């Protein structure tokens, strides 16, 4: 079956390629621009079928990236760069044996939709010791890509740095190709520049105060459903959900996606067993002597 195959529903005749598409040597951004053109041209048709099928009118469900992909346990193939594909794990929190492991009456709220687990040493690129924020941002970008909000693929570290220079006049071009750390504030600008997506930042002065924002984080996953990046004065992590204790917020638990894993993507059991993705107490993650910035991407209300 030739790529792409998009939602092979007989009632939705979506023409996604022009006649000479396969004759052109598009690069990644040019290909994304072609898909953007088709997405724009089909906006009214998508709305018609969203209404006919009683689908939500605030999220993409009939775009190219909403293809149903058949794959092995937890894995998905995705294009990285112009010429090759790799396998990355997808939605690995769904393979946890326990949803949250809490004994109290709680309210869990988790990421909605698909994402890729991006971590150290992937893509044949050594970023151990400095790339955790980049990898978590890649996970966020994968969410917007897989949900159909953007046709641009997940960016490389270099592309993130280039976008930061373009988005912020005070950023020196010397960051491009460097091992310089970046945080939530910088990635907020990159997300807006690259995808036109707005985001909020929760600034928390100390790890002991994170629980005071537990309800805000719970509300984020209920209303936006996007992965969250945790940055600040310590290591960067991904946040995929929260198990809110409505009686004692300090006992709430956090679903952490840790980008510091350096092993193979073929060992999902090891990743889960060793806690690279799992429910954590606040004291396991947040330190009293560090501040934290939570990057909360806002989901565009489009189809």
C-alpha positions as CSV (number, residue, x, y, z in Angstrom):
1,X,0.0,0.0,0.0
2,X,1.6,3.3,-1.0
3,X,2.3,5.9,1.6
4,X,0.3,7.8,2.7
5,X,-2.9,6.0,3.4
6,X,-5.2,8.2,5.4
7,X,-8.4,6.9,7.0
8,X,-9.6,4.6,4.2
9,X,-13.3,5.5,4.8
10,X,-15.3,5.2,1.5
11,X,-17.5,8.2,2.5
12,X,-14.4,10.5,2.8
13,X,-12.7,10.9,-0.6
14,X,-9.6,12.8,0.6
15,X,-7.1,13.6,-2.2
16,X,-3.8,14.0,-0.3
17,X,-1.2,14.1,-3.1
18,X,-0.9,15.9,-6.4
19,X,-0.1,13.9,-9.6
20,X,3.6,14.6,-9.6
21,X,4.2,14.4,-5.8
22,X,6.3,11.3,-6.1
23,X,8.4,12.9,-8.9
24,X,9.5,15.8,-6.7
25,X,12.5,15.7,-4.3
26,X,10.9,17.5,-1.4
27,X,12.8,18.1,1.8
28,X,11.1,17.7,5.1
29,X,9.8,21.3,5.4
30,X,8.7,21.4,1.7
31,X,6.8,18.2,2.3
32,X,5.2,19.7,5.4
33,X,4.2,22.7,3.4
34,X,2.5,20.5,0.8
35,X,0.5,18.7,3.5
36,X,-0.4,22.1,5.0
37,X,-1.8,23.2,1.7
38,X,-4.0,20.1,1.5
39,X,-5.1,20.5,5.1
40,X,-6.2,24.0,4.4
41,X,-8.0,23.1,1.2
42,X,-9.9,20.3,3.0
43,X,-10.9,22.3,6.0
44,X,-14.6,22.7,5.0
45,X,-14.8,19.0,4.0
46,X,-13.4,17.9,7.3
47,X,-15.9,20.0,9.1
48,X,-18.7,18.5,7.1
49,X,-17.7,15.0,8.1
50,X,-16.9,15.9,11.7
51,X,-20.6,17.1,11.9
52,X,-21.9,14.0,10.0
53,X,-20.0,11.6,12.3
54,X,-20.7,13.7,15.4
55,X,-16.9,14.1,16.0
56,X,-15.6,16.9,18.2
57,X,-15.1,20.2,16.5
58,X,-12.0,21.2,18.5
59,X,-9.3,18.7,17.4
60,X,-8.0,17.1,14.3
61,X,-9.3,13.6,13.6
62,X,-9.4,13.4,9.8
63,X,-5.9,14.7,8.8
64,X,-3.0,12.9,7.4
65,X,-1.3,12.4,10.7
66,X,-4.4,10.6,12.0
67,X,-3.5,7.5,10.0
68,X,-4.1,4.2,11.9
69,X,-0.6,2.7,12.1
70,X,-0.1,-1.1,12.7
71,X,2.9,-1.8,14.8
72,X,4.5,-4.0,17.5
73,X,4.0,-3.5,21.2
74,X,4.6,0.1,22.0
75,X,6.6,0.9,18.9
76,X,6.1,3.1,15.9
77,X,8.2,4.0,12.8
78,X,8.7,7.7,12.2
79,X,10.7,9.7,9.7
80,X,13.7,11.5,11.2
81,X,15.6,13.8,8.8
82,X,15.2,13.4,5.1
83,X,16.3,9.9,4.3
84,X,15.7,7.3,7.0
85,X,13.3,6.0,9.6
86,X,13.8,4.7,13.1
87,X,11.7,3.0,15.7
88,X,10.7,4.8,18.9
89,X,8.4,3.7,21.7
90,X,4.9,5.2,21.8
91,X,2.5,5.8,24.7
92,X,4.6,3.7,27.1
93,X,2.7,4.8,30.1
94,X,-0.2,2.6,28.9
95,X,1.9,-0.5,29.6
96,X,2.4,0.3,33.3
97,X,0.8,-2.5,35.4
98,X,-0.8,-0.1,37.8
99,X,-2.5,3.1,36.7
100,X,-1.3,5.0,39.7
101,X,-0.7,2.7,42.6
102,X,-2.4,5.0,45.2
103,X,-4.4,3.6,48.1
104,X,-6.4,6.8,48.7
105,X,-9.5,8.0,46.8
106,X,-7.9,10.0,44.0
107,X,-8.6,11.6,40.6
108,X,-6.1,10.7,37.8
109,X,-5.7,12.8,34.8
110,X,-3.2,11.9,32.0
111,X,-2.0,12.9,28.6
112,X,-4.6,12.4,25.9
113,X,-3.5,11.1,22.5
114,X,-0.2,9.7,21.2
115,X,3.4,10.7,21.8
116,X,6.9,9.2,21.3
117,X,9.3,8.5,24.1
118,X,12.4,10.6,23.2
119,X,15.5,10.1,25.4
120,X,19.3,10.4,25.5
121,X,21.3,8.7,22.8
122,X,18.5,8.3,20.3
123,X,18.9,9.0,16.5
124,X,22.6,8.0,16.8
125,X,23.2,11.3,18.7
126,X,25.1,11.5,21.9
127,X,23.4,14.2,24.1
128,X,24.0,12.5,27.5
129,X,24.4,15.1,30.2
130,X,22.9,18.0,28.4
131,X,20.0,17.1,26.2
132,X,17.2,16.2,28.6
133,X,15.2,19.4,27.8
134,X,15.6,18.9,24.1
135,X,14.4,15.3,24.3
136,X,11.4,16.2,26.4
137,X,10.6,19.0,23.9
138,X,10.8,16.4,21.1
139,X,8.2,14.3,23.0
140,X,5.9,17.4,23.1
141,X,6.5,18.0,19.3
142,X,5.7,14.3,18.6
143,X,2.4,14.8,20.3
144,X,1.4,17.7,18.2
145,X,2.6,15.8,15.1
146,X,0.8,12.6,15.8
147,X,-2.5,14.3,16.7
148,X,-2.4,16.1,13.3
149,X,-1.8,19.7,14.6
150,X,1.4,20.0,12.5
151,X,2.9,18.3,9.5
152,X,6.4,19.2,10.6
153,X,8.3,16.1,12.0
154,X,10.0,16.0,15.4
155,X,13.0,18.5,15.3
156,X,16.6,17.6,15.9
157,X,18.6,19.4,18.6
158,X,20.2,21.6,15.9
159,X,16.8,22.5,14.5
160,X,15.6,23.4,18.0
161,X,18.6,25.6,18.5
162,X,18.2,27.3,15.1
163,X,14.5,28.0,15.8
164,X,15.5,29.5,19.2
165,X,17.9,31.9,17.4
166,X,15.2,32.8,14.9
167,X,12.6,33.3,17.7
168,X,14.7,35.3,20.1
169,X,16.9,38.2,19.0
170,X,18.9,38.0,22.2
171,X,19.9,34.4,21.5
172,X,23.4,34.1,20.0
173,X,23.9,32.0,16.9
174,X,26.8,30.3,18.8
175,X,24.2,28.0,20.5
176,X,23.7,26.2,17.2
177,X,25.6,23.0,17.3
178,X,26.6,23.5,20.9
179,X,25.8,21.5,24.1
180,X,24.2,24.4,25.8
181,X,21.3,23.7,28.2
182,X,17.9,25.3,27.5
183,X,14.8,25.5,29.6
184,X,11.1,26.0,29.6
185,X,11.2,29.7,28.7
186,X,13.4,29.1,25.6
187,X,11.3,26.1,24.5
188,X,8.1,28.2,24.9
189,X,9.5,30.5,22.3
190,X,10.6,27.7,20.0
191,X,7.2,26.0,20.2
192,X,5.5,29.3,19.2
193,X,8.0,30.0,16.4
194,X,8.0,26.5,14.9
195,X,4.4,25.5,15.2
196,X,2.5,28.7,16.2
197,X,1.4,27.0,19.4
198,X,0.9,29.0,22.6
199,X,1.9,27.7,26.0
200,X,1.8,28.7,29.6
201,X,4.6,28.5,32.2
202,X,4.0,27.6,35.9
203,X,6.9,29.0,37.9
204,X,7.4,27.3,41.3
205,X,10.1,28.7,43.6
206,X,10.8,25.4,45.4
207,X,10.1,21.7,45.0
208,X,8.2,21.7,48.2
209,X,5.7,24.0,46.6
210,X,4.9,21.8,43.6
211,X,1.9,20.3,45.4
212,X,0.3,23.7,45.6
213,X,-0.1,23.6,41.8
214,X,-1.4,20.0,41.8
215,X,-5.0,21.1,40.9
216,X,-3.7,23.4,38.1
217,X,-1.7,20.5,36.6
218,X,-4.8,18.2,36.9
219,X,-6.9,20.8,35.1
220,X,-4.3,21.0,32.4
221,X,-4.5,17.3,31.5
222,X,-8.3,17.5,31.8
223,X,-8.6,20.4,29.4
224,X,-5.5,20.4,27.2
225,X,-4.2,16.8,27.4
226,X,-0.7,17.7,26.2
227,X,2.6,16.5,27.6
228,X,4.2,18.9,30.0
229,X,7.9,19.7,30.2
230,X,9.4,20.2,33.7
231,X,12.5,22.5,33.6
232,X,14.2,24.9,36.0
233,X,17.2,24.7,38.2
234,X,17.5,20.9,38.1
235,X,17.2,18.2,35.4
236,X,14.4,18.3,32.8
237,X,11.6,15.7,32.8
238,X,8.3,15.0,31.0
239,X,5.1,15.0,32.9
240,X,2.3,12.8,31.5
241,X,-0.3,13.0,34.2
242,X,-1.1,13.5,37.8
243,X,-3.0,11.4,40.4
244,X,-4.6,14.2,42.5
245,X,-5.3,13.5,46.1
246,X,-8.2,15.9,46.8
247,X,-7.8,15.5,50.6
248,X,-4.1,16.1,50.8
249,X,-2.5,17.5,47.7
250,X,1.0,16.8,49.1
251,X,0.2,13.1,48.6
252,X,-0.6,13.5,44.9
253,X,1.5,11.4,42.5
254,X,3.1,12.4,39.2
255,X,3.4,10.4,36.0
256,X,7.0,11.1,35.0
257,X,8.6,10.4,31.6
258,X,12.4,10.4,32.2
259,X,14.5,11.4,29.1
260,X,17.8,10.4,30.8
261,X,17.4,6.7,29.8
262,X,20.3,5.7,27.5
263,X,19.4,2.1,26.6
264,X,17.7,0.4,23.7
265,X,14.1,1.1,22.6
266,X,13.6,-2.6,22.2
267,X,13.5,-3.3,26.0
268,X,10.2,-1.8,27.1
269,X,10.0,-4.2,30.1
270,X,13.4,-2.8,31.4
271,X,12.3,0.8,30.9
272,X,9.1,0.3,32.9
273,X,10.7,-1.9,35.6
274,X,13.5,0.6,36.2
275,X,11.1,3.5,36.5
276,X,12.0,5.5,33.4
277,X,8.3,6.0,33.0
278,X,6.2,5.7,36.1
279,X,4.2,7.2,38.9
280,X,6.3,9.1,41.4
281,X,5.8,10.9,44.8
282,X,6.6,14.6,44.7
283,X,9.6,14.0,47.0
284,X,11.0,11.5,44.5
285,X,11.3,14.2,41.8
286,X,11.1,17.7,43.2
287,X,13.9,19.1,45.4
288,X,13.4,21.8,48.0
289,X,16.5,23.7,46.9
290,X,15.5,24.0,43.3
291,X,13.0,26.1,41.4
292,X,10.9,24.6,38.6
293,X,9.2,25.9,35.5
294,X,6.4,23.8,34.0
295,X,5.8,24.3,30.3
296,X,2.1,23.7,29.6
297,X,1.4,23.6,25.8
298,X,-2.0,24.8,24.9
299,X,-4.0,22.7,22.4
300,X,-5.3,24.7,19.4
301,X,-9.0,24.4,18.9
302,X,-9.0,23.4,15.2
303,X,-10.0,20.5,13.0
